[in-house]
Amino acid sequence: MPWGLKRYQETGDVHFITFSCYRRVPLLAEAQARDTFVIVLERVRRWYGFYVTGFVVMPEHVHLLLSEPERSSLAVGLQMLKQVVSQKLNKHATKPFWQPRYYDFNVYREQKLMEKLDYVHGNPVQRGLVRRPEDWAWSSARHYATGEECGVEIESGWTARRREQLGAYPVVRRRDVS
């Protein structure tokens, strides 16, 4: 881990996570590669019990807004996500698929959560890949705009209303902010 970088995990916070492809090579440039990432993200979300608030898969990096997992640690869940994606997309390569580390920022205020979510969803627009955030298929932006499913279960007002209609209510543990 780089000097001075401290991770604050097991706090109950939402985490803004960023990780990149090896040497920022656009290994996720193809739609099929981004589709694979989304499928694996949903599988890992279920395995470990993450709550995903938002995400975007870009050609050479990924942003996630997610809870700490119910099963195991955040570091182990992210390691599994990166390993499975790498195994599926990098079967015979001699170079690594991912940079070895990830950036982690704890989000514990609603205002900061909305700022990070806007940043995540705005990435494809800022890069000129689409005109509107909801036009990028490998993001939670369309879910927030329309309620449409995006391949990953997103914690949002849309999801909460669907759960209420089914009579299901999740239990979310939050830390005390004094």
C-alpha positions as MATLAB code, in Angstrom:
seq = 'MPWGLKRYQETGDVHFITFSCYRRVPLLAEAQARDTFVIVLERVRRWYGFYVTGFVVMPEHVHLLLSEPERSSLAVGLQMLKQVVSQKLNKHATKPFWQPRYYDFNVYREQKLMEKLDYVHGNPVQRGLVRRPEDWAWSSARHYATGEECGVEIESGWTARRREQLGAYPVVRRRDVS';
ca = [
       0.000    0.000    0.000;
       1.365    3.480   -0.839;
       2.738    5.511    2.060;
       0.165    7.623    3.821;
      -2.867    5.814    2.352;
      -5.209    4.746    5.132;
      -8.298    2.673    4.627;
     -11.196    2.991    7.017;
     -13.165   -0.198    6.671;
     -15.651   -1.978    8.906;
     -17.165    1.420    9.694;
     -20.567    0.868    8.088;
     -19.875    3.632    5.564;
     -20.579    3.576    1.867;
     -17.304    3.361   -0.068;
     -16.398    5.171   -3.270;
     -14.044    2.711   -4.980;
     -11.950    3.244   -8.096;
      -9.670    0.743   -9.755;
      -7.988    0.688  -13.138;
      -6.934   -1.755  -15.793;
      -3.237   -2.563  -15.854;
      -1.305    0.554  -16.902;
      -4.688    2.119  -17.794;
      -4.840    0.111  -21.011;
      -8.507    0.094  -22.178;
      -9.073   -3.608  -21.525;
     -12.799   -2.892  -21.027;
     -13.157   -1.038  -24.341;
     -15.364   -3.721  -25.912;
     -19.047   -3.927  -24.965;
     -18.670   -7.664  -24.301;
     -15.922   -6.985  -21.725;
     -18.057   -4.377  -19.942;
     -21.046   -6.771  -20.027;
     -18.870   -9.425  -18.394;
     -17.818   -6.987  -15.675;
     -21.459   -6.117  -14.903;
     -22.456   -9.802  -14.725;
     -19.575  -10.586  -12.376;
     -20.294   -7.503  -10.231;
     -23.860   -8.712   -9.663;
     -22.657  -12.229   -8.857;
     -20.070  -10.939   -6.347;
     -22.665   -8.544   -4.878;
     -24.880  -11.531   -4.119;
     -22.042  -13.751   -2.837;
     -20.766  -11.204   -0.356;
     -23.921   -9.210    0.400;
     -22.905   -5.780   -0.920;
     -25.386   -2.972   -1.362;
     -24.477   -1.144   -4.584;
     -25.542    2.502   -4.737;
     -23.952    3.271   -8.097;
     -21.364    2.188  -10.622;
     -19.843    2.895  -14.006;
     -17.607    0.690  -16.148;
     -15.317    2.763  -18.347;
     -12.908    1.430  -20.998;
      -9.896    1.515  -18.631;
     -11.301    1.951  -15.109;
     -14.287    1.334  -12.849;
     -16.040    3.410  -10.183;
     -18.240    1.780   -7.541;
     -20.330    3.168   -4.692;
     -21.049    0.278   -2.369;
     -21.499   -0.843    1.196;
     -19.198   -3.089    3.106;
     -20.200   -6.691    2.525;
     -22.290   -8.691    4.966;
     -19.968  -11.667    4.431;
     -16.173  -11.190    4.599;
     -14.325   -7.883    4.174;
     -14.490   -5.183    1.525;
     -10.915   -5.981    0.444;
     -11.742   -9.678   -0.045;
     -14.941   -8.871   -1.980;
     -13.090   -6.506   -4.309;
     -10.267   -9.015   -4.736;
     -12.812  -11.650   -5.780;
     -14.480   -9.228   -8.213;
     -11.170   -8.364   -9.860;
      -9.978  -11.986   -9.955;
     -13.137  -13.380  -11.558;
     -13.292  -10.596  -14.169;
      -9.612  -11.129  -14.935;
     -10.076  -14.896  -15.289;
     -12.975  -14.429  -17.689;
     -11.401  -11.712  -19.841;
      -7.673  -12.443  -19.611;
      -7.513  -16.216  -20.057;
      -4.199  -16.559  -21.925;
      -2.507  -13.214  -21.300;
       0.901  -12.880  -19.724;
       0.289   -9.355  -18.366;
      -1.928   -8.513  -15.381;
      -5.457   -7.321  -16.106;
      -5.821   -4.876  -13.165;
      -3.565   -2.472  -11.357;
      -2.857   -4.133   -7.985;
      -4.482   -1.512   -5.737;
      -7.744    0.394   -5.518;
      -8.725    3.858   -4.299;
     -11.199    3.879   -1.406;
     -12.991    6.963   -0.071;
     -15.482    6.634    2.790;
     -18.782    8.418    2.149;
     -20.811    9.088    5.270;
     -22.824   12.181    4.376;
     -25.751   12.294    1.945;
     -24.373   15.389    0.194;
     -21.046   13.656   -0.521;
     -22.879   10.523   -1.697;
     -24.850   12.569   -4.241;
     -21.655   14.348   -5.356;
     -19.893   11.009   -5.928;
     -22.930    9.516   -7.683;
     -23.082   12.506  -10.062;
     -19.356   12.140  -10.704;
     -19.688    8.396  -11.433;
     -22.637    8.883  -13.786;
     -21.031   11.886  -15.499;
     -17.832   10.007  -16.436;
     -19.012    8.729  -19.862;
     -20.395   12.169  -20.767;
     -17.203   13.936  -19.721;
     -15.199   11.523  -21.891;
     -17.471   12.118  -24.885;
     -18.725    8.525  -25.037;
     -22.404    9.558  -24.751;
     -24.440   12.773  -24.563;
     -26.432   11.888  -21.441;
     -25.406    9.706  -18.461;
     -28.383    7.376  -18.938;
     -27.222    6.578  -22.490;
     -24.192    4.630  -21.163;
     -25.377    1.032  -20.723;
     -22.640    0.074  -18.232;
     -23.707    2.378  -15.441;
     -26.437    2.788  -12.858;
     -27.444    6.168  -14.379;
     -30.314    4.749  -16.447;
     -31.664    3.018  -13.340;
     -31.748    6.341  -11.476;
     -33.366    8.127  -14.434;
     -36.042    5.533  -15.262;
     -36.063    2.723  -12.687;
     -34.912    0.312  -15.390;
     -32.765   -2.593  -14.219;
     -29.103   -2.316  -15.194;
     -27.724   -5.794  -14.510;
     -26.788   -4.979  -10.910;
     -29.280   -4.503   -8.093;
     -28.981   -0.830   -7.111;
     -29.995    0.608   -3.749;
     -32.272    3.451   -4.786;
     -35.751    4.824   -4.321;
     -36.903    2.664   -7.246;
     -35.596   -0.488   -5.566;
     -37.063    0.493   -2.199;
     -40.532    0.959   -3.756;
     -40.305   -2.457   -5.456;
     -39.365   -4.055   -2.134;
     -42.226   -2.304   -0.357;
     -44.660   -3.668   -2.937;
     -43.291   -7.145   -2.200;
     -43.373   -6.573    1.566;
     -39.582   -6.981    1.849;
     -37.495   -4.556    3.907;
     -33.667   -4.783    4.061;
     -31.812   -4.305    7.316;
     -29.004   -1.803    6.900;
     -26.465   -1.300    9.659;
     -25.132    2.248    9.899;
     -22.430    3.587   12.163;
     -23.108    6.328   14.672;
     -21.878    9.710   13.445;
     -21.264   11.793   16.520;
];
